[in-house]
Amino acid sequence: MIRAQDEEYIFPANAEETIIVSGMLGDTIVRIGERRAWIESSPCDNKTCVASGFVSKHGQWAACLPNNVLLLIHGAINKEEENVDTIVW
């Protein structure tokens, strides 16, 4: 799931997407691919969100707090493969 201001996006974990999310400071670019997601770039000063790397398991998240963008992995875990059902931000 991706959340920013009043918007919310939900994608399946097997999606291959590049999403431009408008936040308070400007655009944050979120990428989904190979059953993981990450913040590729954001207009914040310190880029902690970019440095946080990949998220791929239920409950993991990355956020650009200055830009008010949240990337969250949500869904049931497949115990055999430890994969998730959806990627949300």
C-alpha positions in Angstrom: 0.0 0.0 0.0 1.2 3.5 -0.7 -0.3 6.5 1.2 0.3 10.1 0.5 -2.0 12.9 1.8 -5.5 11.8 0.8 -4.5 9.1 -1.7 -3.9 5.4 -1.3 -2.7 2.9 -3.9 -2.8 -0.9 -3.7 -0.9 -3.3 -6.0 -0.4 -7.1 -6.1 3.0 -8.2 -4.9 3.8 -9.5 -8.4 3.2 -6.1 -10.0 6.0 -4.4 -12.1 5.3 -0.7 -11.6 6.8 2.7 -11.2 4.5 5.0 -9.3 4.9 8.8 -9.0 3.3 9.9 -5.7 2.7 13.5 -5.0 3.5 14.6 -1.5 3.9 17.8 0.5 7.4 18.6 -0.9 6.9 17.2 -4.4 7.0 13.8 -6.2 8.3 10.6 -4.6 9.0 7.7 -7.0 8.1 4.2 -5.7 9.1 1.1 -7.6 7.6 -2.4 -7.4 9.3 -5.4 -9.0 10.5 -8.9 -8.3 8.0 -9.1 -5.3 9.5 -6.2 -3.5 9.1 -2.4 -3.3 11.3 0.5 -2.6 11.4 4.3 -2.7 13.7 5.2 -5.6 13.8 8.9 -5.1 12.1 11.7 -3.1 12.5 15.5 -2.8 13.4 15.4 0.9 16.8 16.6 2.1 18.3 13.6 3.9 17.1 10.7 1.6 16.7 8.3 4.5 13.6 6.9 2.7 15.8 6.0 -0.3 18.5 4.5 1.9 16.0 2.3 3.7 16.2 -0.1 0.7 13.8 -2.9 -0.3 10.7 -4.0 1.6 9.2 -7.4 0.7 7.6 -9.0 3.8 4.3 -8.4 5.7 4.7 -5.5 8.1 7.8 -4.0 6.5 7.6 -0.4 5.5 9.5 2.6 4.2 8.5 6.2 4.5 9.4 9.7 3.5 8.2 11.6 6.5 9.0 15.1 5.2 7.0 14.3 2.1 4.2 12.4 3.9 4.6 9.2 1.8 4.3 5.7 3.3 5.1 2.4 1.6 3.7 -0.6 3.5 3.7 -4.3 2.8 0.4 -5.7 3.8 -1.2 -9.2 3.3 -1.1 -12.8 4.3 2.3 -14.5 4.2 2.7 -17.6 2.2 4.7 -19.7 4.7 6.3 -21.9 2.1 7.8 -19.1 0.1 7.5 -16.3 2.7 5.9 -14.0 0.1 3.1 -11.5 0.5 -0.2 -11.1 -1.3 -0.2 -7.3 -1.8 2.0 -4.3 -1.8 0.3 -1.2 -0.5 1.4 2.4 -0.2 
